[in-house]
Amino acid sequence: MPGASAMLARPAERVCGRCGRTDEIAIRATATTADICVNCYRPPVAVCERCGRNRPCYHVAAGRPICASCHPRVDAECAHCGELRPPTARWAEGPVCERCYRAALTRRGRCDRCDRERRLVSPPGPGATRCCDCAGSAAAAACSQCGREDRLFERGRCAYCALARRATELLTGPDGDVPAALVAVRDAIAASDPPFAALNWLRTGAGAPILAALASGTMALTHEGLDAHPRPRAAGYVR
């Protein structure tokens, strides 16, 4: 989240027309569109010229689409740890590597000025003792659903709320509700901490489609139904 630990707003920071927060602007306003910050901006989907996958890509208008995974990043000295690594963000103190970036976004404690439990951003690095409000920096990104100050995972939601939404969506039956027999399963998935392994399992795990079939009623919610599934290992995991 560029600007999350900035001491002062940089000239390139303005109010985003989508989320309403002051942050670094990725897409400048035109006569018909508002400024879009780096957190709200989503690159257009195209076929990456390097990996061949259909993914959000940069440089699409130039005719050479490249996804974030394939986009080359030049190493720079991290302002937090001093190691020479590809920067994940460029904050007021300088480039920040992925390891320090993640650590900074999860660094929480009691602010030494307001005495509230917050994300601590100042001074930069592990010695941070103040929240963004008391440090006079740009507001830390917060989940639009639960209000948690965290790295946003999807459309303004943190990873925890994204997991709860995806688990509910997967297990919602034809009547629009999660079947009573699967509510505990949904709750167990949503309670995963940290949530990233569960998010990945919902996206790629062989058991997730089985749960969806159970919720939709296309597969019987019985041991016999699981026994008859063509992928016994996945069915056994769900069981």
C-alpha positions in Angstrom: 0.0 0.0 0.0 2.1 2.9 -1.2 1.9 5.8 1.3 0.8 3.7 4.2 3.8 4.7 6.2 4.5 8.1 4.6 5.2 10.9 7.1 3.7 13.5 4.8 1.6 13.4 1.7 3.6 13.6 -1.5 2.7 16.0 -4.3 1.6 13.0 -6.4 -1.0 12.1 -3.8 -4.6 13.3 -4.2 -8.1 12.2 -3.2 -9.1 9.0 -5.1 -12.4 9.4 -6.9 -13.3 5.8 -6.1 -12.3 5.1 -2.5 -12.2 8.7 -1.2 -8.7 8.3 0.4 -5.7 10.4 -0.2 -3.0 8.3 -1.9 -0.7 8.0 -4.8 -2.6 8.3 -8.1 -2.3 5.6 -10.7 -4.7 7.1 -13.3 -5.1 10.8 -13.5 -8.5 12.4 -13.9 -9.8 13.4 -17.3 -12.8 15.6 -18.3 -15.1 12.6 -17.7 -13.3 10.4 -15.1 -11.9 10.9 -11.6 -8.5 10.2 -10.2 -7.9 6.6 -9.4 -5.4 5.6 -6.7 -2.9 2.8 -6.8 -5.0 0.7 -4.5 -8.2 1.0 -6.6 -6.6 0.7 -10.0 -7.1 -2.6 -11.8 -5.1 -3.1 -15.1 -7.1 -4.3 -18.1 -7.2 -8.0 -18.7 -5.1 -9.3 -21.7 -3.0 -12.2 -22.8 0.5 -11.6 -21.3 3.1 -11.7 -24.1 5.5 -13.6 -21.8 3.5 -16.2 -20.0 0.6 -16.4 -22.4 -2.0 -16.3 -19.6 -5.1 -14.2 -19.6 -4.4 -11.8 -16.7 -4.5 -8.1 -15.7 -1.6 -6.6 -17.7 0.3 -3.4 -18.0 1.3 -1.7 -21.3 -1.8 -3.0 -23.1 -2.4 0.2 -25.0 1.2 0.0 -26.3 0.5 -3.4 -27.7 2.9 -5.3 -25.4 0.8 -6.5 -22.5 2.7 -8.0 -19.6 1.3 -9.2 -16.3 2.6 -8.2 -12.8 4.3 -11.6 -12.4 6.3 -11.3 -15.6 7.0 -7.5 -15.3 10.7 -7.0 -14.6 11.6 -5.2 -11.4 15.0 -3.6 -10.9 16.7 -4.3 -7.5 17.0 -1.4 -5.1 18.3 -1.0 -1.6 15.3 -1.5 0.8 14.8 1.5 3.1 13.9 -0.8 6.0 16.3 -3.7 5.9 19.0 -2.4 3.6 19.0 -5.5 1.4 19.2 -5.2 -2.4 15.9 -6.6 -3.6 13.1 -5.8 -6.1 10.9 -3.1 -4.4 7.2 -4.0 -3.8 6.4 -0.4 -2.9 8.0 3.0 -2.9 7.2 4.9 0.3 8.3 8.3 1.6 11.4 6.7 3.1 12.3 5.0 -0.2 11.8 1.6 -1.8 10.5 -1.3 0.4 11.1 -5.0 -0.4 8.3 -7.6 -0.3 9.3 -9.0 3.1 9.5 -5.6 4.8 6.3 -4.4 3.0 4.3 -7.3 4.4 5.8 -6.9 7.8 4.9 -3.2 7.8 1.3 -3.8 6.8 0.8 -6.3 9.7 2.8 -4.3 12.3 0.2 -3.5 15.0 0.4 -2.3 18.6 -0.6 0.4 21.0 0.2 3.9 19.6 2.4 5.8 22.0 0.5 9.0 21.4 -3.2 8.1 21.2 -2.9 4.8 23.1 -5.1 3.0 20.7 -4.4 -0.4 19.1 -3.6 0.4 15.5 -1.2 -0.3 12.7 2.0 1.4 13.6 3.8 3.2 10.7 6.2 5.8 12.2 9.1 5.8 12.4 9.5 3.5 9.4 10.5 -0.1 10.2 10.3 -2.5 13.2 10.7 0.4 15.6 7.4 2.1 14.7 5.5 3.4 17.6 2.8 5.7 16.1 -0.3 5.2 14.0 -0.8 7.1 10.7 -3.2 9.6 12.3 -0.7 10.6 15.1 2.2 10.5 12.6 0.4 12.9 10.2 0.9 10.5 7.3 -1.5 9.3 4.7 -4.4 7.2 6.1 -3.7 3.5 6.2 -5.8 1.4 3.9 -8.7 -0.2 5.8 -11.1 -3.0 4.8 -14.4 -1.5 3.6 -16.2 -4.4 5.3 -14.6 -4.9 8.7 -12.5 -1.7 9.1 -9.3 -3.7 9.7 -6.2 -1.8 8.7 -4.6 -4.3 6.4 -3.4 -5.0 3.0 -6.5 -5.0 0.7 -7.0 -8.3 -1.1 -9.9 -7.7 -3.4 -12.1 -4.7 -4.1 -11.5 -2.9 -0.8 -11.7 -6.1 1.3 -9.0 -7.6 3.5 -8.1 -11.2 3.0 -10.2 -12.3 6.0 -13.4 -10.7 4.6 -12.5 -12.0 1.1 -12.2 -15.5 2.4 -15.6 -15.3 4.2 -17.2 -13.9 1.1 -15.8 -16.6 -1.2 -16.6 -19.5 1.2 -20.2 -18.2 1.5 -20.4 -17.9 -2.3 -19.1 -21.4 -2.8 -21.5 -23.0 -0.4 -24.7 -21.0 -1.2 -27.5 -23.3 -2.4 -30.1 -22.6 -5.1 -32.3 -20.9 -2.5 -29.7 -18.2 -1.9 -28.7 -19.6 1.6 -25.9 -21.9 2.8 -27.5 -25.3 3.6 -27.8 -25.8 7.3 -25.6 -28.9 7.1 -22.8 -26.9 5.6 -22.9 -23.8 7.7 -20.3 -25.2 10.1 -18.0 -26.0 7.1 -18.4 -22.4 5.8 -17.6 -21.1 9.2 -14.5 -23.3 9.6 -13.1 -22.2 6.2 -13.8 -18.5 7.0 -12.0 -18.8 10.4 -8.7 -19.9 8.8 -5.9 -17.8 10.1 -3.9 -16.7 8.2 -6.5 -16.8 5.4 -4.2 -17.2 2.3 -3.9 -21.0 2.2 -7.7 -21.3 2.5 -8.2 -18.7 -0.3 -5.8 -20.7 -2.5 -7.6 -23.9 -1.7 -11.0 -22.4 -2.7 -9.4 -21.3 -6.0 -7.5 -24.4 -7.0 -8.3 -27.2 -4.5 -9.9 -30.4 -5.8 -12.2 -30.5 -2.8 -13.8 -27.0 -3.4 -15.9 -28.1 -6.4 -17.2 -31.1 -4.4 -18.4 -28.7 -1.7 -20.1 -26.6 -4.3 -21.8 -29.7 -5.7 -23.0 -30.6 -2.2 -24.4 -27.1 -1.7 -26.2 -27.0 -5.0 -27.7 -30.4 -4.5 -26.2 -32.0 -7.6 -24.4 -34.4 -5.3 -25.9 -36.2 -2.3 -24.6 -35.0 1.1 -24.0 -38.6 2.2 -21.1 -41.0 2.6 -22.4 -42.9 -0.4 -22.3 -39.8 -2.5 -18.7 -39.2 -1.5 -17.8 -42.8 -2.1 -19.1 -42.6 -5.7 -17.1 -39.5 -6.5 -14.5 -40.0 -9.3 -11.7 -38.3 -7.2 -11.6 -40.4 -4.0 -8.7 -38.5 -2.5 -10.5 -35.1 -2.8 -13.7 -36.7 -1.6 -11.9 -38.2 1.4 -10.5 -34.8 2.3 -14.0 -33.2 2.2 -15.3 -36.1 4.3 
